[in-house]
């Protein structure tokens, strides 16, 4: 038995969906612990693409229970659309469960989100406009609507009537927008409630029972470490905690429940939206990475900013999350490059800095210090073991493991489920490591 957290080790979009889908074959339960429809997972199985925003990737395995935990914020309309899409593709959702204490994204959240972002002008933070921040704000302000509120029509009507009147005052007076129709919204959300009712459970209890039964549980993170509300590149962050500690809070389990934490990172770095990005590439190489990596957001379709792998934020992710191992995705995107750079440190005002600076202005002034490695200039998409990789590709992976002092457990060389090299199964134990037990790189070639 093993309980494993999968989190993003960069700014999100690292390919967690594929890794979670891959590990779900060994999991009895998959739990989504935070975030909302601002997150997106794309999974490709036998040439068929599944785009998921709220439902855990484990839904593609009929015997895996999938739980949307209390730390998430749920847009019922989007969730129902996902359920219907999966059903149309022949995927059962009988094993989907929704926390009764998860908060609900309402129409006024989306309106306020978009209006607030627009009012920022040049100070925009790059929000998706899906209402995530305002939903979490209401949660903290203790004026939020929870899934269990949807299940009680009389209570919902009473609570929403006051809340919508309050939000309308903000929309009208602050943003000069027309008011929302409270009766129409209440009627709409009561329909959603009936569609979702059979899936609603006490998720923390259900997870606890799975722990007691010694089942394999996979905790699926959304977004990435550098988007964490407390430990990310604030203010260009999300509104929840996508780090490993946040998984415990959002799922409702104690930290002693967790056996391993696996971080997912691309073989390069991407970022969506605003904010500093020291290794960003704006020329031909950046365009090549974007095109070869199909770097467009699952949720928004926005083009992602691309840059070289940043080992400084990689080491920070190891520290903040207590990572046991890494999954490196999209190694194949680098196949055509003659040389590859890795940021090993920053230079700030002429001084070398080996650690991630939490000061936003300092981070904005970081100049990357690079180590240059040779490329391999041949395809890796058909590689299924470390021995299949070109020696330069293997050396690149070895260097990443060495500089971050954490083993690489999984290497992805394509979008499909089978385009994967399993170095070590984080659930069922090691096969072969790129670092030995003392953190010393192993000579693989």
C-alpha positions as CSV (number, residue, x, y, z in Angstrom):
1,X,0.0,0.0,0.0
2,X,1.2,3.5,-0.8
3,X,-0.4,6.9,-0.6
4,X,1.2,9.2,-3.1
5,X,0.8,13.0,-3.8
6,X,1.5,14.2,-7.4
7,X,2.2,17.9,-7.7
8,X,3.5,20.3,-10.2
9,X,7.1,21.4,-9.7
10,X,6.9,24.5,-11.9
11,X,4.2,27.0,-12.9
12,X,1.6,24.3,-13.7
13,X,0.9,22.7,-17.1
14,X,3.7,20.2,-16.4
15,X,1.8,17.2,-17.7
16,X,0.4,16.1,-14.4
17,X,-2.7,14.7,-16.1
18,X,-0.7,12.1,-18.0
19,X,1.4,11.1,-14.9
20,X,-1.7,10.9,-12.8
21,X,-3.4,8.8,-15.4
22,X,-0.4,6.5,-15.6
23,X,-0.2,6.0,-11.8
24,X,-3.9,5.6,-11.5
25,X,-3.7,2.1,-12.9
26,X,-2.1,1.1,-9.6
27,X,-4.4,3.3,-7.5
28,X,-7.7,2.3,-5.8
29,X,-8.6,5.9,-5.1
30,X,-7.6,9.2,-6.8
31,X,-8.3,12.5,-5.0
32,X,-8.4,16.0,-6.4
33,X,-7.6,18.3,-3.5
34,X,-7.6,21.9,-4.7
35,X,-8.2,24.4,-7.5
36,X,-11.1,24.6,-9.8
37,X,-11.9,24.8,-13.5
38,X,-8.9,27.1,-13.9
39,X,-6.9,23.8,-14.0
40,X,-6.8,21.4,-16.9
41,X,-5.5,17.9,-17.6
42,X,-5.2,16.5,-21.0
43,X,-4.9,12.7,-21.3
44,X,-4.4,10.8,-24.5
45,X,-5.4,7.1,-24.5
46,X,-5.2,5.0,-27.7
47,X,-5.3,8.2,-29.8
48,X,-8.4,9.5,-28.0
49,X,-8.0,12.8,-26.2
50,X,-9.7,13.6,-22.8
51,X,-9.7,17.1,-21.5
52,X,-10.6,17.2,-17.8
53,X,-10.8,20.3,-15.6
54,X,-12.5,19.0,-12.3
55,X,-12.8,15.3,-12.6
56,X,-9.6,13.4,-11.6
57,X,-7.7,11.6,-14.3
58,X,-8.3,8.3,-12.7
59,X,-11.9,8.3,-14.0
60,X,-10.6,6.5,-17.1
61,X,-10.0,3.4,-15.0
62,X,-13.4,1.7,-14.2
63,X,-12.3,0.3,-10.9
64,X,-10.7,3.5,-9.5
65,X,-12.7,5.7,-7.2
66,X,-12.4,9.4,-8.0
67,X,-13.0,12.0,-5.3
68,X,-13.2,15.8,-5.7
69,X,-12.1,16.9,-2.3
70,X,-13.3,19.8,-0.1
71,X,-10.4,22.0,-1.0
72,X,-11.6,22.4,-4.6
73,X,-14.0,24.9,-5.8
74,X,-16.6,23.5,-8.2
75,X,-18.5,25.1,-11.1
76,X,-21.5,22.7,-11.4
77,X,-22.2,23.6,-15.0
78,X,-18.6,22.7,-16.1
79,X,-18.6,19.6,-13.9
80,X,-21.9,18.4,-15.5
81,X,-20.5,19.1,-19.0
82,X,-17.5,16.9,-18.2
83,X,-19.7,14.1,-16.9
84,X,-21.8,14.2,-20.0
85,X,-18.7,14.3,-22.2
86,X,-17.2,11.3,-20.5
87,X,-20.5,9.4,-20.8
88,X,-20.8,10.2,-24.5
89,X,-17.3,8.7,-24.9
90,X,-18.3,5.5,-23.1
91,X,-16.6,6.3,-19.8
92,X,-18.6,5.5,-16.6
93,X,-18.8,8.1,-13.9
94,X,-20.4,5.8,-11.3
95,X,-17.1,5.9,-9.4
96,X,-17.1,9.7,-9.1
97,X,-17.6,11.3,-5.7
98,X,-17.9,15.0,-4.7
99,X,-17.2,16.5,-1.3
100,X,-20.2,18.0,0.3
101,X,-18.1,20.7,1.8
102,X,-16.4,21.8,-1.4
103,X,-17.3,25.4,-2.4
104,X,-19.4,26.3,-5.4
105,X,-18.4,28.8,-8.1
106,X,-21.4,31.1,-8.9
107,X,-22.2,33.4,-11.9
108,X,-21.3,36.5,-9.8
109,X,-17.9,35.0,-9.1
110,X,-17.1,34.8,-12.8
111,X,-18.4,38.3,-13.4
112,X,-16.4,39.9,-10.6
113,X,-13.3,37.9,-11.6
114,X,-13.4,39.3,-15.2
115,X,-14.3,42.8,-14.1
116,X,-11.6,43.0,-11.4
117,X,-9.0,41.7,-13.8
118,X,-10.0,44.3,-16.5
119,X,-9.9,47.1,-13.9
120,X,-6.3,46.3,-13.1
121,X,-5.1,47.6,-16.4
122,X,-1.3,47.2,-16.7
123,X,-1.3,45.4,-13.3
124,X,-3.2,42.4,-14.5
125,X,-2.2,39.1,-13.0
126,X,-3.4,36.8,-15.8
127,X,-6.4,35.2,-14.2
128,X,-8.4,32.8,-16.3
129,X,-11.6,34.7,-15.5
130,X,-13.4,31.5,-14.3
131,X,-14.3,32.9,-10.9
132,X,-11.8,30.9,-8.9
133,X,-10.3,33.8,-6.9
134,X,-13.6,35.3,-5.9
135,X,-14.9,31.8,-4.9
136,X,-12.0,31.3,-2.6
137,X,-12.4,34.8,-1.3
138,X,-16.0,34.1,-0.3
139,X,-14.8,30.9,1.3
140,X,-12.3,32.9,3.5
141,X,-14.9,35.6,4.1
142,X,-17.4,32.8,5.2
143,X,-20.0,33.9,2.8
144,X,-19.5,31.0,0.3
145,X,-22.0,28.5,-1.0
146,X,-21.0,24.8,-0.5
147,X,-22.2,21.7,-2.2
148,X,-24.2,20.7,0.8
149,X,-26.1,24.1,0.5
150,X,-27.1,23.1,-3.0
151,X,-28.7,19.9,-1.6
152,X,-31.1,22.0,0.6
153,X,-33.4,24.1,-1.6
154,X,-35.0,26.1,1.2
155,X,-31.6,26.9,2.7
156,X,-30.1,27.7,-0.7
157,X,-32.9,30.1,-1.6
158,X,-32.5,32.0,1.7
159,X,-28.7,32.2,1.5
160,X,-28.4,33.1,-2.2
161,X,-31.1,35.8,-2.0
162,X,-29.0,37.8,0.4
163,X,-25.7,37.0,-1.3
164,X,-26.8,37.9,-4.8
165,X,-28.2,41.2,-3.6
166,X,-24.9,41.9,-2.0
167,X,-22.9,40.9,-5.1
168,X,-25.2,42.9,-7.3
169,X,-24.3,46.0,-5.4
170,X,-20.7,45.4,-6.1
171,X,-21.3,44.7,-9.8
172,X,-23.5,47.8,-10.3
173,X,-21.7,50.4,-8.1
174,X,-18.1,49.3,-8.5
175,X,-18.0,47.9,-12.0
176,X,-21.0,49.5,-13.6
177,X,-22.4,46.1,-14.7
178,X,-26.1,45.1,-14.8
179,X,-27.5,43.1,-11.8
180,X,-28.0,39.4,-11.9
181,X,-31.4,37.7,-11.6
182,X,-31.4,35.9,-8.3
183,X,-34.5,33.8,-9.0
184,X,-33.1,32.6,-12.3
185,X,-29.7,31.6,-10.7
186,X,-31.4,29.8,-7.8
187,X,-33.6,27.8,-10.3
188,X,-30.6,27.0,-12.5
189,X,-28.4,25.8,-9.6
190,X,-31.2,23.6,-8.1
191,X,-31.2,21.8,-11.4
192,X,-27.5,21.3,-11.1
193,X,-28.0,20.0,-7.6
194,X,-30.3,17.2,-8.7
195,X,-27.8,16.1,-11.4
196,X,-25.0,15.9,-8.9
197,X,-26.8,14.7,-5.8
198,X,-26.0,11.0,-6.2
199,X,-22.3,11.8,-6.3
200,X,-22.2,13.8,-3.1
201,X,-20.4,12.3,0.0
202,X,-18.4,13.1,3.1
203,X,-15.2,12.9,1.2
204,X,-12.8,13.1,4.2
205,X,-14.6,10.1,5.8
206,X,-14.5,8.2,2.5
207,X,-10.8,8.8,2.2
208,X,-10.2,7.8,5.8
209,X,-12.0,4.5,5.2
210,X,-9.8,3.9,2.2
211,X,-6.7,4.5,4.3
212,X,-8.0,2.1,7.0
213,X,-8.6,-0.5,4.3
214,X,-5.0,0.0,3.2
215,X,-5.9,1.0,-0.3
216,X,-3.5,2.8,-2.7
217,X,-4.5,6.5,-2.8
218,X,-3.2,9.0,-5.3
219,X,-3.7,12.7,-4.4
220,X,-3.8,14.7,-7.6
221,X,-2.6,18.3,-7.5
222,X,-3.7,21.1,-9.8
223,X,-1.5,24.0,-11.0
224,X,2.1,24.1,-9.7
225,X,4.4,25.0,-6.8
226,X,5.3,28.5,-8.2
227,X,1.5,29.3,-8.3
228,X,1.0,28.6,-4.6
229,X,-0.8,31.4,-2.8
230,X,1.7,31.4,0.1
231,X,4.9,30.1,-1.5
232,X,4.6,31.0,-5.2
233,X,5.5,34.1,-7.2
234,X,3.0,36.3,-5.5
235,X,0.9,38.1,-6.7
236,X,1.1,36.1,-9.9
237,X,-0.3,33.0,-8.3
238,X,-3.5,31.0,-7.9
239,X,-5.9,31.3,-5.0
240,X,-5.2,27.9,-3.3
241,X,-2.2,25.8,-2.2
242,X,-1.1,23.4,-4.9
243,X,1.9,22.3,-2.9
244,X,2.1,18.9,-1.1
245,X,0.9,20.3,2.2
246,X,-2.2,21.7,0.5
247,X,-3.1,18.2,-0.6
248,X,-3.5,17.1,3.0
249,X,-5.7,20.1,3.8
250,X,-7.8,19.9,0.7
251,X,-8.4,16.2,1.0
252,X,-9.0,16.2,4.7
253,X,-6.2,13.8,5.8
254,X,-3.3,14.0,8.2
255,X,0.3,14.3,6.9
256,X,1.3,10.9,8.3
257,X,-1.1,9.4,5.8
258,X,1.3,10.3,3.0
259,X,4.0,7.8,1.9
260,X,5.6,9.6,-1.1
261,X,5.5,12.9,-3.0
262,X,6.3,13.0,-6.7
263,X,6.9,16.3,-8.5
264,X,6.1,16.7,-12.2
265,X,8.3,19.0,-14.3
266,X,8.8,19.5,-18.0
267,X,12.2,19.1,-19.5
268,X,12.0,22.8,-20.1
269,X,9.9,25.5,-18.4
270,X,6.6,27.2,-19.3
271,X,4.4,29.8,-17.8
272,X,1.0,31.2,-18.5
273,X,-0.1,34.7,-17.8
274,X,1.8,37.6,-16.2
275,X,4.8,37.6,-13.9
276,X,8.6,37.3,-14.0
277,X,10.1,34.3,-15.9
278,X,14.0,34.4,-15.8
279,X,14.6,31.7,-18.4
280,X,12.0,32.8,-20.9
281,X,12.9,32.5,-24.6
282,X,11.3,35.0,-27.0
283,X,13.0,34.0,-30.2
284,X,13.2,31.0,-32.5
285,X,14.0,28.4,-29.8
286,X,11.0,29.6,-27.7
287,X,8.7,29.3,-30.7
288,X,10.1,25.8,-31.4
289,X,9.4,24.7,-27.8
290,X,5.9,26.1,-28.0
291,X,5.1,24.5,-31.4
292,X,6.7,21.1,-30.7
293,X,5.2,21.0,-27.2
294,X,1.8,22.2,-28.3
295,X,2.0,24.8,-25.5
296,X,-1.5,26.1,-25.4
297,X,-3.6,26.0,-22.2
298,X,-6.2,23.2,-21.7
299,X,-8.5,25.6,-20.0
300,X,-8.0,28.9,-21.8
301,X,-6.2,28.0,-25.0
302,X,-3.7,30.7,-24.2
303,X,-0.2,30.4,-25.7
304,X,2.3,29.4,-23.0
305,X,5.6,31.3,-22.5
306,X,8.5,28.9,-22.9
307,X,12.0,28.9,-21.6
308,X,15.0,26.7,-20.5
309,X,14.7,24.4,-17.5
310,X,15.1,26.3,-14.3
311,X,16.9,24.2,-11.7
312,X,16.6,27.0,-9.1
313,X,12.9,26.7,-8.9
314,X,13.3,23.0,-9.3
315,X,15.3,22.8,-6.0
316,X,12.8,25.1,-4.4
317,X,10.0,22.7,-5.4
318,X,12.0,19.9,-3.9
319,X,12.3,21.8,-0.6
320,X,8.8,23.2,-0.4
321,X,7.1,19.9,-1.2
322,X,9.5,17.4,0.3
323,X,9.8,15.6,-3.1
324,X,10.8,12.0,-3.1
325,X,11.2,11.8,-6.9
326,X,10.4,13.5,-10.2
327,X,8.6,12.8,-13.3
328,X,10.2,14.6,-16.3
329,X,7.7,15.2,-19.1
330,X,8.1,16.3,-22.8
331,X,11.7,15.2,-23.1
332,X,11.0,14.6,-26.8
333,X,10.3,18.3,-27.3
334,X,14.0,18.9,-27.0
335,X,14.9,16.3,-29.7
336,X,15.9,18.8,-32.4
337,X,18.1,21.1,-30.4
338,X,21.9,21.1,-30.9
339,X,22.5,22.4,-27.4
340,X,20.4,22.7,-24.3
341,X,20.7,25.2,-21.4
342,X,19.8,24.6,-17.8
343,X,19.6,27.5,-15.3
344,X,21.7,26.5,-12.3
345,X,21.7,29.8,-10.4
346,X,20.6,33.4,-10.6
347,X,22.6,36.6,-10.7
348,X,21.0,39.5,-8.8
349,X,22.7,42.8,-9.0
350,X,25.9,41.0,-9.8
351,X,25.7,38.6,-6.9
352,X,25.2,34.9,-7.5
353,X,22.1,33.5,-5.8
354,X,21.6,29.7,-5.6
355,X,18.2,29.8,-4.0
356,X,14.8,31.0,-5.1
357,X,14.2,34.6,-3.9
358,X,10.8,35.1,-2.2
359,X,11.1,38.9,-2.7
360,X,9.1,39.6,-5.9
361,X,11.2,42.6,-7.0
362,X,14.4,40.6,-6.6
363,X,12.9,37.7,-8.6
364,X,11.9,40.1,-11.3
365,X,15.6,41.2,-11.6
366,X,17.1,37.7,-11.7
367,X,19.5,37.0,-14.5
368,X,19.9,33.2,-15.2
369,X,23.3,31.5,-14.9
370,X,23.4,28.6,-17.4
371,X,25.0,25.3,-17.8
372,X,25.2,24.2,-21.4
373,X,24.7,20.6,-22.3
374,X,24.9,18.9,-25.8
375,X,21.6,18.0,-27.5
376,X,21.0,14.6,-29.0
377,X,19.3,15.6,-32.3
378,X,17.4,12.3,-32.7
379,X,13.9,11.2,-31.8
380,X,13.2,9.8,-28.4
381,X,9.5,9.2,-28.9
382,X,9.9,5.4,-29.4
383,X,12.2,5.0,-26.3
384,X,10.7,2.8,-23.6
385,X,13.6,2.3,-21.3
386,X,16.6,4.3,-20.2
387,X,18.8,2.1,-22.4
388,X,16.9,3.2,-25.4
389,X,17.7,6.9,-24.9
390,X,20.6,8.7,-26.7
391,X,23.5,9.0,-24.3
392,X,23.2,12.9,-24.4
393,X,19.5,12.6,-23.4
394,X,20.4,10.3,-20.6
395,X,23.2,12.7,-19.5
396,X,20.7,15.5,-19.5
397,X,18.3,13.7,-17.2
398,X,21.2,12.6,-15.0
399,X,22.3,16.3,-14.7
400,X,18.8,17.3,-13.7
401,X,18.7,14.6,-11.0
402,X,22.2,15.6,-9.8
403,X,21.6,19.3,-9.5
404,X,18.2,18.9,-7.8
405,X,19.4,16.0,-5.6
406,X,16.2,13.9,-6.2
407,X,15.7,10.8,-8.3
408,X,13.9,10.8,-11.6
409,X,11.2,8.1,-11.5
410,X,9.3,8.6,-14.7
411,X,10.3,10.1,-18.1
412,X,7.6,11.0,-20.7
413,X,8.6,11.1,-24.4
414,X,5.2,11.8,-25.9
415,X,1.6,12.6,-25.2
416,X,0.2,9.0,-25.3
417,X,0.0,6.8,-22.2
418,X,2.5,4.3,-23.7
419,X,5.2,6.9,-24.5
420,X,6.6,6.6,-21.1
421,X,9.8,5.3,-19.4
422,X,9.1,3.9,-16.0
423,X,12.4,4.2,-14.1
424,X,10.7,3.6,-10.7
425,X,7.1,3.0,-9.9
426,X,6.3,5.5,-7.0
427,X,3.5,3.2,-5.8
428,X,5.0,-0.3,-6.2
429,X,8.7,0.5,-5.6
430,X,12.0,1.0,-7.4
431,X,13.2,-0.5,-10.6
432,X,16.3,1.6,-11.4
433,X,17.3,5.0,-10.1
434,X,19.3,7.9,-11.7
435,X,20.7,8.6,-8.2
436,X,21.8,6.1,-5.6
437,X,20.6,6.2,-2.0
438,X,23.1,8.8,-1.1
439,X,22.1,11.2,-3.9
440,X,25.2,10.3,-6.0
441,X,24.5,10.1,-9.8
442,X,24.7,6.6,-11.2
443,X,26.8,6.1,-14.4
444,X,24.1,5.0,-16.8
445,X,26.2,4.8,-20.0
